[in-house]
Amino acid sequence: EVQVVESGGGLVKPGGSLRLSCVASGFTLSSYSMSWVRQAPGKGLEWVSCISSNGDYIYYADSVKGRFTISRDNAKNSVYLQMNSLRAEDTAVFYCARGGSNREFDPWGQGTRVTVSS
Amino acid sequence: SYVLTQPPSVSVAPGQTAIITCGGNNIGSKRVHWYQQEPGQAPLLVLYADRDRPSGIPERFSGSNSGNTATLTISRVEAGDESDYYCQVWDTSSDHAGVFGGGTKLTVL
């Protein structure tokens, strides 16, 4: 079964840091781009970041540029999101998703919740 | 940055046809993808590249894309179709970025 599973969420104070992980199974991670997408409570989906299959190309949403860093370790079937200088507005469920040939996202993980609060 | 506009809500009776639009500047030149999200669940891809259905998605789900509007059409709507639906494109006009519409809540009356 093709799936991705996120972990690493939690409660963090404003200005703090958190590292999310996404473990892939059922497919060859090195053949796919991967993205992180978040959803604030009661809000819609917001794309956060994407990394190409070999890590050569990386893109970020303006809202996280300079604060978040995406990376991957294909040997470990894993993708990461290092989040620094966290703000209250970063509170959201963060989803990891595989990128398709048309830049669609499929599948998605179940999400990991990040709460930024003092 | 590129903006996608969806109606906040659409209501339809069971058995009827639901049409959810996604507006964007010259969106017909882009490939549009659609996701279904039930409360508390992760999004599920229901259409990709304007009109293609992933394995397991019923033929009742169809799509089109032309000009400034892409459309998700759900025929013979069932109670289980009640969900939030999001359109998405990949924008390369200024910087490479994923873009989602604001989402449409489909209510089955």
Chai-1 contact restraints between the chains, C-beta under 6 A:
chainA,res_idxA,chainB,res_idxB,connection_type,confidence,min_distance_angstrom,max_distance_angstrom,comment,restraint_id
A,G44,B,G102,contact,1.0,0.0,6.0,A-B,restraint_1
A,G44,B,G103,contact,1.0,0.0,6.0,A-B,restraint_2
A,L45,B,Y86,contact,1.0,0.0,6.0,A-B,restraint_3
A,L45,B,F100,contact,1.0,0.0,6.0,A-B,restraint_4
A,W47,B,G98,contact,1.0,0.0,6.0,A-B,restraint_5
A,Y59,B,H96,contact,1.0,0.0,6.0,A-B,restraint_6
A,N102,B,R31,contact,1.0,0.0,6.0,A-B,restraint_7
A,N102,B,Y48,contact,1.0,0.0,6.0,A-B,restraint_8
A,N102,B,A49,contact,1.0,0.0,6.0,A-B,restraint_9
A,R103,B,W90,contact,1.0,0.0,6.0,A-B,restraint_10
A,E104,B,H33,contact,1.0,0.0,6.0,A-B,restraint_11
A,E104,B,L45,contact,1.0,0.0,6.0,A-B,restraint_12
A,E104,B,Y48,contact,1.0,0.0,6.0,A-B,restraint_13
A,D106,B,L45,contact,1.0,0.0,6.0,A-B,restraint_14
A,W108,B,A42,contact,1.0,0.0,6.0,A-B,restraint_15
A,W108,B,P43,contact,1.0,0.0,6.0,A-B,restraint_16
A,Q110,B,A42,contact,1.0,0.0,6.0,A-B,restraint_17
A,G111,B,A42,contact,1.0,0.0,6.0,A-B,restraint_18
